[in-house]
Amino acid sequence: MEAILFTYKSLLRDNWPRLINNLPAVWDDVIYGWYHGDREVLPEEFPAIIFEPESVNFNWEALHSQGKEWQWEVILLIRAEQYDYCLSRMNEFIRLYERAARKLSHFWIFEPCVFNMQYFYDPQYLIDLNTNLGQFQGVLDPYITIVQNRYNAQWASAHQDYQGFAGSAPAAPVPDTSSLYIAAYLELVNTDPLTDVWATTPIDYTPMYSNDVFSTTPAAIITEYRNIQKRPVRFMADSMFQSITHGYVDKGTGLLRAAQIQIKGKEQEGLNIFGPR
């Protein structure tokens, strides 16, 4: 859920309609408050948006696939002033949210990057890391070749002549660049021996919500991901807001008008180890 909330918040902010100095806003008020989790008292930053987890339900989608239905909520907050336009401002707040959120029907979810522990939410980050000059330039190239060859082999196997049917198999569709890099990234995390210079050179990083600097290596990060079975990449499909409820709340800074929005998203996780169940 942690990575889902971070990703949804980041994507919502990126897709919010711009009005003032290319910043997300409601009418003439820039949205500076993007809060990870609810709290009793909020700073003097309104309008504001809170991102809060709710629940997750599990079910078997197929014999070897587990389905997960995640549910979280977004809370929109503005000051409850003594003017009629307070309601109008909230209605506009909701309309802007809807325009931004409708673009997030599906999205990738990334854990902190195994190369440098940076949080990211766009596959372009992996492309830039692999192509820009630096310690990790070209590190994904061998794995791009591996996953591309596997993709072509699977396509050929699934489309070969069958029971004497004459005719050549259609050419395999070209995978999009983002998916190719994500597959290569996963292949590296799962199979790399972690002995090259890029994996053993120390890197410094500052965790989110901290000012302290820590030192580690990509090999140590990947080894930890493997040991605790952390999935570095996931995919959220069929994500959509379900309901919007109006109300009022008191957050220690006066009465606030609020809109509570429930969102659901579906994820599938394949099971690669089979056995009785």
KEKE-3310 file (N, C-alpha, C; in steps of 0.2 Angstrom, whole numbers, plus 5000, padded with zeros to 4 digits):
npx = (5004:5010:5019:5009:5001:5011:5014:5001:4998:5009:5007:4994:4997:5005:4997:4987:4976:4984:4985:4991:5006:5010:5007:4998:4982:4967:4955:4961:4970:4985:4989:4997:4997:5000:4997:5003:4994:4982:4980:4979:4980:4983:4995:4995:4990:4980:4970:4970:4976:4973:4980:4975:4976:4964:4959:4963:4958:4958:4959:4957:4961:4964:4971:4984:4986:4985:4973:4972:4962:4964:4960:4959:4958:4955:4956:4949:4952:4946:4945:4931:4922:4912:4904:4895:4903:4911:4906:4905:4919:4923:4916:4922:4935:4933:4929:4941:4949:4943:4946:4959:4961:4955:4964:4972:4968:4976:4992:5010:5019:5032:5045:5058:5072:5083:5096:5100:5091:5082:5066:5054:5042:5039:5042:5051:5062:5070:5075:5082:5092:5099:5104:5110:5126:5136:5137:5128:5126:5121:5119:5107:5107:5111:5101:5090:5092:5091:5077:5070:5074:5068:5055:5053:5055:5044:5034:5035:5034:5021:5014:5018:5017:5003:4997:4999:4995:4997:5007:5016:5021:5014:5022:5030:5023:5030:5037:5033:5044:5045:5039:5048:5060:5056:5054:5067:5073:5067:5072:5086:5086:5081:5090:5104:5122:5128:5141:5148:5156:5147:5138:5144:5150:5150:5135:5128:5113:5097:5084:5066:5057:5067:5082:5094:5110:5114:5125:5127:5127:5122:5122:5119:5106:5099:5100:5094:5081:5078:5079:5069:5058:5053:5043:5049:5043:5026:5009:4996:4979:4964:4960:4949:4940:4926:4916:4910:4909:4902:4906:4911:4925:4936:4952:4960:4964:4953:4936:4933:4929:4925:4929:4927:4934:4933:4943:4947:4957:4964:4975:4986:4995:5006:5009:5023:5028:5022:5010:5001:4985)
npy = (4994:5006:5010:5011:5022:5032:5032:5035:5047:5055:5054:5059:5072:5076:5075:5084:5098:5113:5130:5141:5148:5135:5126:5114:5119:5126:5136:5151:5147:5139:5121:5116:5107:5091:5077:5062:5051:5053:5065:5073:5087:5099:5108:5126:5125:5126:5125:5107:5090:5073:5057:5041:5025:5011:4996:4979:4966:4948:4936:4921:4923:4914:4898:4899:4912:4926:4937:4954:4966:4983:4996:5013:5030:5047:5063:5078:5095:5111:5128:5131:5143:5159:5160:5159:5155:5145:5132:5131:5132:5120:5111:5114:5109:5096:5093:5095:5086:5074:5075:5074:5061:5052:5049:5039:5026:5014:5010:5009:5002:5006:5000:5008:5012:4999:5002:5014:5018:5028:5035:5032:5034:5033:5024:5030:5034:5023:5021:5033:5031:5021:5025:5038:5046:5038:5028:5018:5017:5008:4996:4989:4984:4971:4963:4968:4962:4949:4947:4952:4942:4931:4934:4935:4921:4915:4920:4914:4901:4900:4903:4895:4883:4873:4857:4854:4865:4877:4890:4905:4911:4926:4941:4946:4957:4973:4976:4989:5002:5006:4994:4985:4989:4988:4975:4970:4976:4969:4956:4958:4961:4948:4939:4943:4941:4950:4954:4963:4979:4990:4985:4984:4995:5008:5018:5033:5038:5046:5042:5043:5055:5057:5065:5060:5053:5038:5024:5012:4998:4994:4980:4975:4981:4974:4961:4961:4964:4952:4943:4947:4945:4956:4964:4973:4979:4982:4981:4991:4988:4993:5004:5015:5029:5027:5033:5049:5059:5072:5083:5089:5093:5095:5100:5106:5118:5125:5124:5114:5111:5096:5083:5066:5053:5038:5025:5011:4998:4985:4972:4959:4944:4933:4916:4907:4895:4880:4869:4857:4864)
npz = (5000:5003:4993:4983:4987:4987:4973:4967:4972:4967:4953:4952:4955:4945:4934:4936:4931:4925:4931:4937:4936:4931:4941:4951:4955:4963:4957:4961:4970:4974:4976:4989:4999:5000:5007:5015:5022:5035:5048:5064:5066:5054:5044:5039:5026:5013:4998:5002:5000:5006:5007:5010:5016:5015:5013:5008:4998:4994:4981:4971:4954:4944:4941:4944:4948:4958:4964:4969:4977:4979:4990:4993:4999:4995:5001:5000:5005:5010:5016:5027:5024:5027:5015:5000:4989:4994:4993:4980:4976:4982:4973:4961:4965:4966:4953:4946:4951:4947:4933:4932:4939:4931:4921:4927:4926:4925:4931:4933:4947:4958:4968:4979:4969:4964:4961:4967:4977:4975:4975:4962:4949:4936:4921:4912:4920:4922:4909:4907:4917:4912:4900:4901:4905:4917:4932:4930:4916:4902:4910:4909:4896:4892:4898:4891:4879:4882:4887:4876:4866:4872:4872:4858:4855:4863:4856:4843:4846:4850:4839:4828:4814:4814:4815:4802:4796:4783:4780:4785:4801:4809:4810:4826:4837:4840:4856:4867:4872:4886:4893:4889:4895:4909:4910:4908:4919:4929:4926:4929:4943:4947:4943:4941:4945:4953:4954:4946:4943:4944:4953:4965:4969:4981:4986:4990:4999:5004:5013:5010:5020:5029:5035:5036:5029:5021:5017:5005:4994:4977:4975:4989:4991:4981:4985:4998:4993:4987:4998:5007:4999:4991:4979:4966:4955:4951:4944:4943:4938:4931:4939:4948:4954:4966:4973:4980:4994:5002:5016:5033:5042:5057:5059:5068:5064:5062:5055:5041:5025:5017:5005:5003:4994:4987:4981:4970:4965:4955:4955:4949:4954:4948:4952:4953:4959:4960:4968:4979:4985)
capx = (5000:5014:5021:5003:4999:5016:5013:4995:4999:5014:5004:4989:5000:5008:4991:4982:4976:4988:4982:4995:5013:5011:5007:4991:4978:4960:4954:4968:4974:4989:4988:5004:4997:4999:4998:5004:4991:4978:4983:4974:4981:4986:4998:4990:4990:4974:4967:4975:4974:4976:4980:4974:4974:4958:4959:4964:4955:4962:4955:4960:4958:4965:4974:4991:4986:4981:4970:4971:4959:4966:4955:4961:4954:4958:4951:4950:4950:4946:4942:4923:4921:4905:4903:4892:4908:4915:4903:4907:4926:4924:4914:4928:4940:4931:4929:4948:4952:4940:4949:4966:4961:4952:4970:4975:4965:4981:4999:5015:5021:5039:5048:5064:5076:5088:5103:5102:5086:5078:5059:5052:5035:5039:5047:5056:5067:5075:5078:5087:5097:5103:5107:5114:5133:5136:5139:5124:5125:5121:5118:5101:5107:5111:5095:5085:5093:5088:5070:5068:5075:5063:5048:5052:5054:5038:5029:5036:5031:5014:5011:5021:5012:5000:4994:5000:4992:5002:5007:5021:5018:5014:5028:5029:5023:5036:5035:5034:5051:5044:5038:5055:5065:5054:5056:5074:5075:5065:5077:5092:5085:5080:5096:5111:5126:5130:5149:5151:5158:5141:5134:5148:5152:5145:5131:5124:5106:5093:5077:5061:5055:5073:5087:5101:5113:5116:5129:5126:5128:5116:5121:5116:5099:5095:5101:5089:5075:5077:5078:5062:5054:5050:5042:5052:5038:5020:5005:4989:4975:4957:4959:4944:4936:4920:4911:4912:4905:4904:4906:4915:4930:4940:4959:4964:4965:4946:4931:4935:4924:4929:4926:4930:4934:4935:4946:4948:4962:4965:4982:4986:5001:5007:5012:5027:5029:5016:5009:4994:4983)
capy = (5000:5012:5012:5013:5029:5037:5033:5038:5055:5058:5054:5064:5079:5077:5076:5089:5103:5118:5136:5146:5146:5128:5122:5112:5124:5126:5143:5155:5144:5133:5116:5115:5102:5084:5073:5055:5049:5058:5067:5077:5094:5100:5115:5131:5124:5124:5118:5101:5083:5068:5051:5037:5018:5008:4989:4975:4959:4943:4930:4917:4924:4908:4893:4901:4919:4928:4944:4958:4972:4988:5002:5019:5036:5054:5068:5085:5100:5118:5131:5132:5151:5161:5163:5154:5152:5139:5126:5131:5130:5112:5108:5114:5105:5089:5092:5095:5079:5069:5076:5071:5054:5048:5047:5034:5019:5009:5013:5005:5004:5004:5001:5012:5009:4995:5005:5020:5019:5033:5034:5035:5032:5033:5020:5034:5034:5017:5022:5038:5029:5016:5029:5043:5044:5037:5022:5013:5017:5002:4991:4985:4982:4963:4960:4969:4957:4942:4947:4952:4935:4926:4937:4932:4914:4913:4922:4909:4895:4901:4905:4890:4880:4868:4851:4854:4871:4880:4898:4908:4914:4933:4944:4947:4965:4976:4978:4996:5003:5006:4988:4981:4991:4986:4967:4970:4978:4963:4951:4959:4960:4941:4934:4945:4938:4955:4954:4969:4986:4994:4982:4983:5002:5011:5024:5037:5040:5049:5039:5048:5057:5058:5070:5056:5050:5031:5022:5005:4996:4990:4972:4974:4982:4968:4955:4962:4963:4945:4940:4948:4944:4962:4965:4979:4982:4979:4984:4992:4989:4995:5009:5020:5031:5024:5037:5055:5060:5079:5084:5094:5090:5100:5098:5110:5124:5128:5120:5113:5108:5090:5078:5060:5050:5031:5023:5004:4996:4978:4969:4952:4942:4926:4911:4903:4889:4876:4863:4857:4870)
capz = (5000:5004:4986:4979:4989:4984:4966:4965:4974:4962:4946:4952:4955:4938:4929:4938:4927:4927:4930:4940:4935:4929:4947:4952:4959:4963:4955:4961:4976:4973:4981:4992:5004:4998:5013:5015:5028:5039:5054:5068:5064:5047:5043:5036:5018:5010:4998:5003:4998:5010:5004:5016:5015:5018:5014:5002:4997:4990:4978:4965:4948:4940:4945:4946:4948:4964:4963:4974:4976:4984:4991:4997:4999:4994:5005:4998:5010:5009:5022:5027:5025:5027:5009:4995:4984:4997:4990:4973:4976:4983:4967:4956:4967:4964:4945:4944:4953:4942:4926:4933:4941:4925:4917:4931:4926:4926:4931:4936:4954:4959:4975:4978:4964:4967:4960:4971:4983:4974:4973:4956:4947:4928:4918:4909:4925:4920:4902:4908:4921:4908:4894:4903:4907:4924:4935:4928:4909:4899:4914:4907:4889:4891:4900:4886:4874:4885:4887:4869:4863:4875:4869:4851:4855:4865:4850:4838:4849:4850:4832:4823:4810:4819:4812:4795:4793:4779:4780:4790:4807:4808:4814:4832:4838:4843:4863:4869:4876:4893:4895:4888:4901:4915:4910:4909:4926:4934:4925:4932:4950:4949:4941:4941:4950:4957:4955:4942:4947:4946:4959:4971:4971:4986:4984:4996:4998:5009:5013:5011:5027:5033:5033:5037:5023:5022:5012:5003:4987:4973:4977:4995:4990:4977:4990:5003:4990:4986:5004:5010:4993:4989:4972:4964:4950:4950:4939:4945:4933:4933:4945:4947:4960:4966:4976:4982:4999:5005:5023:5036:5047:5061:5059:5073:5060:5060:5052:5034:5020:5014:5000:5003:4988:4988:4975:4970:4960:4954:4954:4949:4955:4946:4956:4949:4962:4960:4972:4981:4989)
cpx = (5004:5016:5015:5001:5004:5015:5007:4995:5004:5010:4998:4991:5002:5002:4986:4982:4980:4984:4987:5002:5015:5011:4999:4988:4971:4958:4961:4972:4978:4989:4995:5003:4995:5001:4998:5001:4987:4982:4978:4974:4985:4989:4993:4991:4984:4973:4972:4972:4977:4975:4980:4972:4968:4959:4962:4961:4958:4957:4959:4957:4959:4969:4981:4991:4982:4979:4970:4967:4960:4961:4959:4957:4958:4953:4953:4948:4951:4943:4934:4922:4914:4903:4900:4897:4912:4912:4905:4914:4927:4921:4919:4934:4939:4931:4937:4951:4949:4944:4956:4966:4959:4958:4973:4972:4969:4988:5004:5017:5028:5041:5054:5069:5082:5095:5105:5097:5082:5071:5057:5045:5034:5044:5053:5063:5072:5078:5083:5093:5102:5106:5111:5121:5133:5138:5135:5122:5126:5120:5112:5102:5107:5105:5089:5086:5090:5080:5067:5068:5069:5056:5047:5051:5047:5033:5029:5033:5024:5010:5015:5015:5009:4996:4994:4997:4998:5001:5012:5017:5018:5020:5026:5028:5029:5034:5037:5041:5050:5043:5045:5060:5063:5055:5063:5077:5073:5070:5083:5091:5084:5086:5103:5115:5129:5137:5152:5152:5152:5137:5138:5151:5148:5142:5128:5117:5103:5086:5072:5059:5061:5078:5094:5103:5115:5120:5127:5128:5122:5116:5118:5108:5096:5095:5095:5082:5073:5076:5071:5057:5050:5049:5044:5047:5032:5015:4998:4984:4968:4956:4954:4941:4929:4914:4914:4907:4907:4903:4910:4919:4933:4947:4963:4966:4958:4942:4933:4930:4928:4925:4930:4929:4937:4938:4948:4953:4963:4972:4982:4994:5002:5010:5016:5030:5023:5016:5002:4992:4975)
cpy = (5006:5014:5014:5020:5034:5038:5036:5046:5058:5059:5059:5071:5081:5079:5081:5095:5109:5125:5142:5144:5139:5124:5120:5117:5123:5134:5147:5153:5138:5128:5114:5109:5095:5079:5066:5053:5055:5060:5072:5084:5095:5107:5120:5131:5122:5128:5113:5095:5078:5061:5045:5030:5015:5000:4986:4968:4955:4938:4927:4919:4919:4903:4895:4909:4922:4936:4948:4965:4977:4993:5007:5025:5042:5059:5075:5090:5107:5121:5132:5139:5152:5164:5158:5151:5146:5133:5126:5130:5123:5109:5108:5110:5098:5088:5092:5088:5074:5069:5073:5063:5050:5045:5041:5028:5013:5012:5008:5007:5001:5005:5005:5008:5005:4998:5010:5022:5025:5031:5036:5031:5032:5029:5024:5034:5029:5018:5028:5035:5024:5020:5035:5041:5043:5030:5016:5013:5010:4996:4986:4982:4974:4960:4962:4964:4950:4942:4948:4945:4930:4928:4934:4925:4911:4915:4916:4903:4895:4901:4900:4886:4874:4863:4852:4860:4875:4887:4900:4911:4922:4936:4946:4955:4967:4979:4986:4997:5003:4998:4984:4983:4988:4978:4966:4971:4972:4957:4952:4958:4952:4937:4937:4943:4943:4956:4960:4975:4990:4992:4983:4990:5005:5017:5027:5038:5042:5046:5045:5049:5056:5062:5066:5053:5043:5029:5014:5003:4993:4983:4971:4976:4976:4962:4955:4961:4956:4941:4941:4948:4950:4962:4972:4983:4978:4983:4985:4993:4990:4999:5014:5022:5029:5028:5043:5057:5067:5078:5089:5090:5096:5097:5102:5117:5127:5123:5120:5109:5102:5086:5072:5055:5043:5028:5015:5003:4989:4977:4962:4950:4935:4922:4906:4896:4885:4870:4863:4863:4868)
cpz = (5000:4997:4982:4981:4986:4976:4964:4966:4968:4955:4946:4952:4948:4933:4931:4933:4929:4926:4932:4940:4934:4935:4948:4957:4958:4962:4956:4967:4974:4978:4983:4997:5001:5003:5013:5022:5031:5045:5058:5067:5058:5048:5040:5029:5016:5003:4999:5001:5003:5006:5009:5014:5018:5018:5007:5003:4992:4987:4973:4959:4943:4944:4947:4946:4954:4963:4969:4973:4981:4984:4995:4996:4998:4997:5003:5003:5008:5015:5021:5029:5025:5020:5004:4991:4988:4994:4983:4972:4977:4976:4962:4958:4965:4956:4943:4946:4948:4935:4927:4934:4935:4921:4921:4931:4927:4927:4934:4943:4955:4966:4974:4973:4967:4966:4964:4976:4981:4972:4966:4954:4940:4925:4914:4913:4923:4914:4903:4911:4916:4902:4895:4905:4915:4926:4932:4920:4906:4903:4912:4900:4889:4893:4895:4881:4876:4885:4880:4865:4866:4873:4862:4851:4858:4859:4845:4840:4849:4844:4826:4820:4815:4814:4805:4792:4789:4780:4786:4795:4806:4812:4821:4833:4842:4850:4864:4873:4883:4896:4894:4893:4907:4915:4911:4916:4930:4932:4929:4940:4952:4948:4941:4946:4955:4959:4951:4946:4949:4952:4965:4973:4976:4983:4990:4994:5004:5009:5013:5018:5032:5030:5033:5030:5025:5016:5011:4996:4983:4975:4984:4995:4987:4982:4995:5000:4989:4993:5007:5005:4991:4981:4969:4959:4951:4945:4942:4939:4935:4939:4943:4953:4960:4969:4979:4987:5002:5013:5026:5041:5051:5062:5063:5070:5058:5056:5044:5031:5017:5009:5001:4997:4989:4981:4975:4964:4960:4952:4954:4950:4953:4951:4952:4952:4963:4965:4975:4985:4990)
residu = (MET:GLU:ALA:ILE:LEU:PHE:THR:TYR:LYS:SER:LEU:LEU:ARG:ASP:ASN:TRP:PRO:ARG:LEU:ILE:ASN:ASN:LEU:PRO:ALA:VAL:TRP:ASP:ASP:VAL:ILE:TYR:GLY:TRP:TYR:HIS:GLY:ASP:ARG:GLU:VAL:LEU:PRO:GLU:GLU:PHE:PRO:ALA:ILE:ILE:PHE:GLU:PRO:GLU:SER:VAL:ASN:PHE:ASN:TRP:GLU:ALA:LEU:HIS:SER:GLN:GLY:LYS:GLU:TRP:GLN:TRP:GLU:VAL:ILE:LEU:LEU:ILE:ARG:ALA:GLU:GLN:TYR:ASP:TYR:CYS:LEU:SER:ARG:MET:ASN:GLU:PHE:ILE:ARG:LEU:TYR:GLU:ARG:ALA:ALA:ARG:LYS:LEU:SER:HIS:PHE:TRP:ILE:PHE:GLU:PRO:CYS:VAL:PHE:ASN:MET:GLN:TYR:PHE:TYR:ASP:PRO:GLN:TYR:LEU:ILE:ASP:LEU:ASN:THR:ASN:LEU:GLY:GLN:PHE:GLN:GLY:VAL:LEU:ASP:PRO:TYR:ILE:THR:ILE:VAL:GLN:ASN:ARG:TYR:ASN:ALA:GLN:TRP:ALA:SER:ALA:HIS:GLN:ASP:TYR:GLN:GLY:PHE:ALA:GLY:SER:ALA:PRO:ALA:ALA:PRO:VAL:PRO:ASP:THR:SER:SER:LEU:TYR:ILE:ALA:ALA:TYR:LEU:GLU:LEU:VAL:ASN:THR:ASP:PRO:LEU:THR:ASP:VAL:TRP:ALA:THR:THR:PRO:ILE:ASP:TYR:THR:PRO:MET:TYR:SER:ASN:ASP:VAL:PHE:SER:THR:THR:PRO:ALA:ALA:ILE:ILE:THR:GLU:TYR:ARG:ASN:ILE:GLN:LYS:ARG:PRO:VAL:ARG:PHE:MET:ALA:ASP:SER:MET:PHE:GLN:SER:ILE:THR:HIS:GLY:TYR:VAL:ASP:LYS:GLY:THR:GLY:LEU:LEU:ARG:ALA:ALA:GLN:ILE:GLN:ILE:LYS:GLY:LYS:GLU:GLN:GLU:GLY:LEU:ASN:ILE:PHE:GLY:PRO:ARG)
# end
